[in-house]
Amino acid sequence: MSRRRCSETGLWILDDFRSGRRVATTHRGPLDPPERLSGDDPAGWNRYDTPGSTVYLSDTDEIAFAEVLSGYALKLGSNHPMQKDADFMGLTLEEYIKGVDDDWGNQLKRGCLPAHWRDRRNSYGLTLARAGWWVDVEHPDSIATIGAGIGKRLNHELGITQLTLGTLHGENRAATTMIAIWLREQVLDDGSRPLGIRFASKHGGGDCWAYWLRRRDDGLDGDNMTTDPGAEIPADNPALLTVARRFGIKIW
């Protein structure tokens, strides 16, 4: 495994990915992300999506759950959505939750994860058949290279005056996807193109990877990324419970 500065592009690249974790719906599976079309508004895209297909993987199950459950987390300063009902009944929140009808859990509200969310998903392990280069997008060399390459576009089109980790960790999808599109087209000093992007999870605890399914996008079979059959997600899954506790989510 190696990490180095690409002599052709100036990007910091590494080949240390071998396997990762992903939570995905069973009807699509872990290697069938929604296709993004050129010209679409990237506001609804994921961080490093590009036109085509991008799969996201994480170091551990905890990070994988954190990445997909952040939308269920309670907003800062807010109470659990059941707190008012519990207060009205003169019960503690935990007492009230224990007495709630199971069907209530099928309502999608912040702070609650319904059972059908788990029923529709599996936890998968994905493995790369052959090593290749990933761009460490948060390395200072990569940040400098991106700034030199498309800094004017980021400034003129999006008003970004300086490329920092704040941009890369932020929620401006127009910026992060513009960076991803540019990186995807770079040719490295060994003649290959990057497999994707490595970046730190915004929730902490480890790294994530955005993997571009180039062969699928070109209408070809035989991608280098393979997956196991996946495992069901029980309510007592340790990684799920850890993330739920951190996010203030009740698991049904």
Residue pairs with C-beta under 8 A, 6 or more apart in sequence:
1 14
1 15
1 16
2 14
2 15
2 16
3 12
3 13
3 14
3 15
3 16
3 136
4 12
4 13
4 14
5 11
5 12
5 13
5 141
6 12
6 13
6 133
6 188
6 189
7 189
8 187
8 188
8 189
9 145
9 186
9 187
9 188
9 189
10 141
10 144
10 145
10 148
11 135
11 136
11 141
11 142
11 145
11 183
11 186
11 188
11 194
12 135
12 136
12 139
12 140
12 141
12 142
13 133
13 134
13 135
13 136
13 188
13 194
14 133
14 134
14 136
14 198
15 131
15 132
15 133
15 134
16 134
17 57
17 128
17 131
17 134
17 195
17 198
17 209
18 127
18 128
18 131
19 125
19 126
19 127
19 128
20 57
20 58
20 59
20 125
20 126
20 209
21 57
21 58
21 59
21 60
21 61
21 63
21 64
21 123
21 124
21 125
21 126
22 30
22 55
22 56
22 57
22 58
22 64
22 123
22 124
22 126
22 227
23 64
23 65
23 67
23 68
23 121
23 122
23 123
23 124
23 233
24 30
24 121
24 122
24 124
24 230
25 120
25 121
26 120
26 121
26 122
26 230
27 120
29 124
29 227
29 230
30 55
30 122
30 124
30 126
30 227
30 230
31 55
31 126
31 213
31 223
31 225
31 227
32 53
33 53
33 54
33 55
33 56
33 213
34 53
35 52
35 53
36 42
36 45
36 49
36 50
36 51
36 52
36 53
36 54
37 51
38 51
42 49
42 173
42 174
42 177
42 178
43 173
43 174
44 173
45 173
45 177
46 54
46 56
46 210
47 173
47 176
47 177
47 180
47 199
47 210
48 54
48 137
48 176
48 177
48 179
48 180
48 196
48 197
48 199
48 210
49 177
49 180
49 210
50 177
50 180
50 181
50 184
50 212
51 181
52 212
52 213
52 214
52 216
52 217
53 212
53 213
53 216
53 217
54 180
54 196
54 210
54 211
54 212
54 213
55 126
55 210
55 211
55 213
55 225
56 67
56 208
56 209
56 210
56 211
57 64
57 126
57 208
57 209
57 211
58 64
58 67
58 201
58 206
58 207
58 208
58 209
59 201
59 205
59 206
59 207
59 208
60 205
60 206
60 239
61 123
61 237
61 239
61 240
62 205
62 206
62 239
62 242
62 243
63 201
63 203
63 205
63 206
63 207
63 208
64 123
64 239
65 239
65 240
65 242
65 243
66 201
66 203
66 205
66 243
66 246
66 247
67 201
67 203
67 208
69 113
69 243
69 244
69 247
69 249
70 203
70 247
72 110
72 111
72 112
72 113
72 247
72 249
73 110
73 111
73 247
73 248
73 249
74 80
74 110
74 111
74 247
74 248
74 249
75 110
78 110
78 111
80 93
80 111
80 248
80 250
81 109
81 110
81 111
81 112
82 93
82 96
82 97
82 100
82 111
82 112
82 250
83 93
85 96
86 92
86 93
86 95
86 96
86 97
89 96
91 99
97 250
102 115
102 252
105 112
105 113
105 114
105 115
105 252
106 114
106 115
106 116
107 114
108 114
111 248
111 249
111 250
112 249
112 250
112 252
113 244
113 249
113 250
113 251
113 252
114 252
115 235
115 252
118 232
118 233
118 234
118 235
118 240
118 251
121 233
122 230
122 231
122 232
122 233
123 230
123 231
123 233
123 237
123 239
124 227
124 228
124 230
124 231
125 227
125 228
126 225
126 226
126 227
126 228
127 225
127 226
127 227
127 228
128 195
128 224
128 225
129 224
129 225
129 226
130 224
132 192
132 194
132 195
132 224
133 188
133 190
133 192
133 194
133 195
134 194
134 195
134 196
134 197
134 198
134 209
135 142
135 183
135 186
135 194
135 196
135 197
135 198
136 142
136 198
137 143
137 146
137 168
137 179
137 183
137 197
137 198
137 199
138 165
138 168
138 199
138 200
143 163
143 164
143 165
143 168
146 163
146 179
146 182
146 183
147 154
147 163
149 182
150 178
150 179
150 182
151 163
153 178
154 160
154 163
154 167
154 175
154 178
154 179
155 161
157 174
157 178
158 172
158 174
158 175
158 178
160 167
160 172
160 175
167 175
167 176
168 176
168 179
168 199
169 200
169 202
170 176
180 197
180 210
183 194
183 197
184 193
184 194
184 212
185 193
186 193
186 194
187 193
188 194
193 214
194 212
195 211
195 212
195 224
196 209
196 210
196 211
196 212
197 209
197 210
198 207
198 208
198 209
199 207
199 208
199 209
199 210
200 206
200 207
200 208
201 207
201 208
211 225
213 223
213 225
215 221
215 222
215 223
215 224
216 223
233 240
235 251
235 252
240 251
241 251
243 249
244 250
244 251
